[in-house]
Amino acid sequence: EAGVTQFPSHSVIEKGQTVTLRCDPISGHDNLYWYRRVMGKEIKFLLHFVKESKQDESGMPNNRFLAERTGGTYSTLKVQPAELEDSGVYFCASSQEWGAVDEQFFGPGTRLTVL
Amino acid sequence: AQSVAQPEDQVNVAEGNPLTVKCTYSVSGNPYLFWYVQYPNRGLQFLLKYITGDNLVKGSYGFEAEFNKSQTSFHLKKPSALVSDSALYFCAVRDHGGATNKLIFGTGTLLAVQP
């Protein structure tokens, strides 16, 4: 079974540019999550999809961040325009059933550097 | 507010010795607790979880964790450390009965096992 994949693995952009991160969850997993780890601090929750619907987006830092999950499969996270403080590692995770206490399976992360 | 604390940034242990990585939590209800490990250039891998029942939980790679409700702790343990256990370890909590599946992570503890 393929795991959670993320693309790209690294991205270096200038302040003010736009970047789009992609996550492909494990096939059949209804739940998809985005997290971010900044500057060696704790991993922080950004948002949670159940299928194509946003269940919880309380962790999104501001309206420069836009997440989508069209068709309930892969998800994209767009940052527009990027700021210096957006640098960090963005993790995607998926789990199977809404309401179950399943472990979340994480992707390898996308390391975003904003110069 | 829910939170997780990992009081040690780094734990050093000699190969063959027992290891403990500490975690304490704060939630409003009963917690679901998780340990994840991140090896260099890899995503987070699930180690074990506590939902209910036996306070001693066994997980992958010979790790176990002890849930202590009175001390609000969930320390990760292994009887005999291996050099290959060297990695970054994260404790996480999910609020029981919460409306979201999101995980609240600690800041991580770097485990260094010396040969």
Interface residues (C-beta under 8 A of the other chain):
Chain A: G3 V4 N31 Y33 Y35 G40 K41 E42 I43 K44 F45 H48 Q55 D56 S58 G59 F91 A93 S95 W98 V101 E103 Q104 F105 F106 G107 P108 G109
Chain B: V4 Y32 F34 Y36 N41 R42 G43 L44 Q45 F46 K49 I51 F90 A92 R94 A99 T100 N101 K102 L103 I104 F105 G106 T107 G108
